[in-house]
Amino acid sequence: MRAAPTILHLDMDAFFAAAEQASKPSLRGKPVVVGGLGPRGVVATASYEARRFGVHSAMPMAQARRLAPNAAYLVPRFAFYRAISGQVMGLLGRLSPLVEPLSLDEAFVDLEAGGLADDSASARAVGERLRAEIRATTGLTGSVGLAGSKMLAKIASEEAKPDGLVLFEPGTERALLAPRSVRIIPGVGPATGDHLRRAGITTVAEVVEAGEDELVRILGRAHGASLYRMALGHDDRPVVAERDAKSVSVEDTFDIDLHDRLRIRLEVERLAERCVARLREAGHSGRTIVLKVRRYDFSTLTRSETLRGPTDDPLVVREAAERLLELVDTTGGVRLLGVGVSGLADYTQEDLFAQAEAQAEARTEAEAGAVTRTEAVTEAETGVETPEGARGAAAAVVAVAAPPTATETATRRWAPGHDVRHAAFGAGWVQGSGLGRVTVRFEEPGGTAPGRVRTFAVDDPELEPADPLPLVPGGVTGAEETAPALQGDG
């Protein structure tokens, strides 16, 4: 424990929803919910206006709609959020060389290492200045906690919400923690909390009263001893500078289970392309390709293949993912697919490009000499032997059914909340789409009043998807993102 509150915890307020409200004048002061909008979607975050109706993160979107039917429901714009996060993390980096990001909107900062604070007064001054700089730079608000340990700093920032600052003086830890739920201690999740509850332990004071030996008996030596120390307010965990990402991945959950094997393969190919794009954005390559498949019964399978060296070549990653898919039984349907790359490096092993070319040539020769890959999939994976003369026709039928429908394409292109630009009306965002039409509200972040609404055909040549506009003049947009590829929201 430190003698001064020089560990700072920043947590941006309702980050995703606040960013949407700041960029859309018509949504300011109104309930906004960001997340997956399909039948299986969940809430990523809700504005404080929406939280008054009981909507919260991780709630099924269908339940959120029942609680707050008049809220604005938007699809996340992660590139936009990462761009804003990059600005915030840049401000933190000016305070100290030791900044530990936890997610897009949350981080610890060691003010002592930055030489900016050595007592309560100086730490408070740094925290207030940081909050003012975040507002000036992004137009958003963040809450700050200051304490002598990471655990207490995080608890302080939670108490400071929204848009506040709370400082816990070192030496007051036990009194502050005693009446609180044991769930407030790091590492105590639902399962551990349930074990403790069955033992009659629900508050931090009761943890201390139980003693270390009893906690070790209930939870095991490592966990029990750690919990006892935390309950006493002893938390010596250091602020660790940002670590390199261990993996890069993307995944999609489908509103309707996928059954067609070729459609599943096409989705895997698309995910592989997106994964490589994200890999390259981060300046990495990787040598282990991972495929994730969640089936109709919620069982989740993962398969991986390790290459001879790191790559960022889309063909290599795509073909490895396809090979992994061959190892997975998708009978009954697939509700989620994911492709990832781990074993990251900052270089690419060139012989993998030759490997990709050789694989492509071999595939071409096989297709020319016998049954095409699509036809082989038709036979091997449907379990039906196709007559020799009908192979091409059977493959064609499958191929026609596999691509996304016009409705699916329009939904992806015109997602609610995403940015567009019209040749005549300028910048706006999608309010909704359906039945071949898309409704757009034309307004910009700097506006003071809600913008006008217009409806167009989904194939209107004058309407195009666009990059987000910055929240403040001269700010960073999603197209210029500089933030680390972190995940999460507060």
Disulfide bonds with the S-S distance in Angstrom:
none
